[in-house]
Amino acid sequence: MAVDSLAYGAHVQGFSLVGAARELSERWLCELASNEVYGTLAARHAQCRRSNDGHALAPGAAVNQALERLVAIVSGGGESTRDAMLRPLAEAMACGILDEIPEWQHRARVLRRASAIAETQLEFHFARRICTFASRNPDPNQSLATRLQVFPYVGNYLDLVHAELAAWSTAKSRPRQVVVGGSGPLPMTGLCLAQIIDAPIVLLDRDPAAVKMSSRLLAVLERVDALPAGRVQVVQGSVEQVFERFDADVVIVASLVDDAGKRALAEAAVRRNQPTQLVFRGARGLAARLAYRALPPLTETGLVPLGSVVPEQYGALPDEAHVRRSPRGVLNTVERFSGGA
C-alpha cells in the first residue's frame, strides 16, 4: 500500500509539473502575441521593408519595451525560481507550438527578422554614443572597459567571450590571429577580446556601413588611448574569404551570419587543413526561433566537433560531458570545431 501511495504521489506530481509548465508556456505565447510585442515589432518590420532600411526598428520607447519583453521570455532573465525550474519543459512545449502551427511559424519568422534588424540598429546607436562620449571626454585614464559600459549589454558579451576563451585549447597559448566574422557596427566581441588576450584581432563584415561605423569607433578609441593603435583592425569582406586573406588560427562567427557563409567557411577550413579553431555562435530553444537562427549542420563538411558552450537557463543536455556553461541570460550558444590537423 505504501509503495502504491508513493507511486500515486509521483504520478500526481508529474501531472502538476506538466500543467504548470504548460501554463508558463501559454503565458509566454500570450505575451509574445500581444500588441506590445508582436504588434509593435511586426508593424516596425513592415515599415523597414517598405523603406528598405532599418530606421523603424532603431532604439526608442516602443521598440525597447518590446525587445526587453522578448529577451526576458527567451533568456529567463529575472524569472522566479519556480519558473526557472519549469523552463526546460515549458520551453519544449512552446517550441513545439512555434514549429507546428502555421500562424506561429509566421510570427516567429517576423520576430526573428525584426530582432536581427533591431540588434544592428542598436549597435549603430551605441557605437555613435561611445564615439560622442569619447570625443567630449578624451581623458586617457579612462580604460576601454569603462568606455564600453555605455552599452547596456556589455556584460553579456564579456560573459560569452570568457566562456569561449575557457573552452579554447589555444587559450593556454597565444593565438596567432583572431578573426571575428560578422563583427557589426559595434564590434563588442573584438573589443572584449582586446581586453583579455594579447593577439592581433581582425573584424570582418560585409556591410560597408557597419565597416565605416566600426572603423570610426576604433579610430576614436585609439585617439583617446583606450585602445592601442593597430591592436584591432576592421576589414570589409565575407566570412568565406577568411583563409584567403588572413593567417588566423581562431575564427569566431557571429550568429547573424547566414548559413551559406558558415558552410563556406567550414569547407574552406577543411580544405586548408591547418590547425584552426572555428567558433560558431548560434542558438537553441526559443532563442533559435525568436532571436537567432539555429546553427546549420557543419560536421558534414568535415569539421571535427570540440564541444559546446550553452547558457545556464537550458536544462540538462544529452552531450553534457562536452558542454561548458555560460551565465544565465546569455542568448547565444556556441559550437566549437577543429578545422584541420
Residue pairs with C-beta under 8 A, 6 or more apart in sequence:
17 86
17 89
18 89
20 82
20 86
21 86
21 89
21 90
21 93
22 90
22 93
24 83
24 86
24 87
24 90
25 90
25 91
25 93
25 94
25 97
28 73
28 90
28 94
28 286
29 94
29 97
29 104
31 37
31 69
31 73
32 38
32 70
32 73
32 107
32 111
32 290
33 107
36 65
36 66
36 69
37 66
37 69
37 70
37 111
38 107
38 110
38 111
40 62
40 63
40 65
40 66
41 57
41 63
41 66
41 67
41 70
41 110
41 111
41 114
41 115
41 118
42 107
42 110
42 111
42 114
44 56
44 57
44 62
44 63
44 114
44 118
45 56
45 57
45 110
45 113
45 114
45 117
47 56
48 54
48 55
48 56
48 57
48 114
48 117
54 117
54 118
54 120
54 121
55 121
57 63
57 114
57 117
57 118
57 121
58 118
58 121
58 122
58 124
58 125
59 121
59 122
59 125
63 118
67 115
67 118
70 111
70 115
70 290
70 291
71 77
71 291
71 331
72 78
72 79
73 286
73 290
74 285
74 286
74 287
74 290
74 291
74 331
75 287
75 311
75 313
75 328
75 329
75 330
75 331
76 83
76 84
76 87
76 313
76 328
76 329
77 328
77 329
79 87
83 90
84 313
84 328
87 313
87 315
88 314
88 315
88 316
91 285
91 286
92 285
94 286
95 285
95 286
95 289
97 104
98 104
98 105
98 107
98 108
98 286
98 289
98 290
99 105
99 289
108 289
108 290
111 290
111 291
112 289
112 290
112 291
112 292
112 293
115 290
115 291
115 292
116 256
116 292
119 256
120 184
120 185
120 210
120 256
122 186
123 184
123 185
123 186
123 188
123 210
124 185
124 186
124 209
124 213
126 150
126 151
126 152
126 186
127 185
127 186
127 213
127 214
127 216
127 217
128 213
129 150
130 147
130 148
130 150
130 151
130 186
130 217
130 220
130 221
131 216
131 217
131 220
133 147
133 150
134 147
134 220
134 221
134 223
134 224
134 226
135 220
138 223
138 224
139 224
140 224
140 225
140 226
142 224
142 226
143 226
144 191
144 194
144 195
144 221
144 226
144 227
145 195
147 221
147 224
147 226
148 154
148 188
148 191
148 192
151 186
151 188
153 188
154 188
154 192
156 329
156 330
156 331
157 188
157 189
157 192
158 192
159 326
159 327
159 329
159 330
160 189
160 281
160 309
160 326
160 330
160 332
160 334
161 189
161 192
161 193
161 196
162 196
163 309
163 324
163 325
163 326
163 327
163 330
163 334
164 252
164 279
164 309
164 334
164 336
165 171
165 196
165 197
166 324
167 306
167 307
167 309
167 324
167 334
167 336
168 175
168 250
168 277
168 279
168 336
169 277
169 306
170 249
170 250
170 277
171 197
174 197
174 198
174 199
175 197
175 199
175 249
175 250
176 199
176 200
176 247
176 248
176 249
177 199
177 200
177 201
177 202
177 246
177 247
177 248
177 249
177 250
178 190
178 193
178 197
178 199
178 200
178 201
178 202
178 248
178 250
178 251
178 252
179 201
179 202
179 204
179 242
179 246
179 248
179 250
179 251
179 252
180 187
180 189
180 190
180 193
180 201
180 202
180 203
180 204
180 251
180 252
180 254
181 204
181 205
181 238
181 239
181 242
181 251
181 252
181 253
181 254
181 257
181 261
181 265
182 204
182 205
182 239
182 253
182 254
182 256
182 257
182 261
183 189
183 190
183 203
183 204
183 205
183 210
183 214
183 234
183 254
184 205
184 210
184 214
184 254
184 256
185 207
185 209
185 210
185 213
185 214
185 217
186 213
186 214
186 217
187 203
187 214
187 217
187 218
187 232
187 234
189 252
189 254
190 201
190 203
190 232
191 221
191 227
191 232
193 199
193 201
194 201
194 227
194 231
194 232
200 231
200 233
201 231
201 232
201 233
202 232
202 233
202 234
202 235
202 246
202 248
203 214
203 232
203 233
203 234
203 235
204 234
204 235
204 236
204 237
204 238
204 239
204 241
204 242
205 211
205 214
205 234
205 236
205 237
206 236
206 237
206 238
208 236
211 234
211 235
211 236
214 234
215 234
218 227
218 232
218 233
218 234
221 227
222 228
222 229
235 245
237 245
238 261
239 251
239 253
239 257
239 261
239 262
239 264
239 265
240 261
240 264
240 265
240 268
242 248
242 251
242 265
242 268
243 268
243 269
243 272
244 268
248 276
249 274
249 275
249 276
249 277
250 276
250 277
250 279
251 265
251 269
251 276
251 277
251 278
251 279
251 339
252 279
252 281
253 261
253 262
253 265
253 278
253 279
253 280
253 281
254 281
255 281
255 282
255 283
255 292
255 293
255 332
256 292
259 293
259 296
262 280
262 295
262 296
262 298
263 296
263 298
263 301
265 278
266 278
266 298
266 301
266 302
266 303
266 337
266 339
267 301
267 302
269 276
269 278
269 303
269 337
269 339
269 340
270 301
270 302
270 303
270 339
270 340
272 339
272 340
273 339
273 340
273 341
274 339
274 340
274 341
275 338
275 340
275 341
276 338
276 339
276 340
277 306
277 336
277 337
277 338
277 339
278 303
278 336
278 337
278 338
278 339
279 334
279 335
279 336
280 295
280 298
280 334
280 335
280 336
280 337
281 292
281 295
281 332
281 333
281 334
282 288
282 292
282 293
282 294
282 295
282 332
282 333
282 334
282 335
283 291
283 292
283 293
283 294
283 295
283 331
283 332
283 333
284 294
284 310
284 314
284 333
285 314
287 331
287 332
287 333
288 294
291 331
292 331
292 332
295 333
295 335
298 335
298 337
299 305
299 337
303 337
303 338
303 339
304 337
304 338
305 322
305 335
305 336
305 337
306 322
306 336
306 337
306 338
307 322
307 323
307 324
307 336
308 317
308 319
308 322
308 323
308 324
308 333
308 334
308 335
308 336
309 323
309 324
309 325
309 326
309 333
309 334
309 336
310 317
310 323
310 324
310 325
310 326
310 333
310 334
311 325
311 326
311 327
311 328
311 329
311 330
311 331
311 332
311 333
312 325
312 326
312 327
312 328
313 328
313 329
317 323
326 334
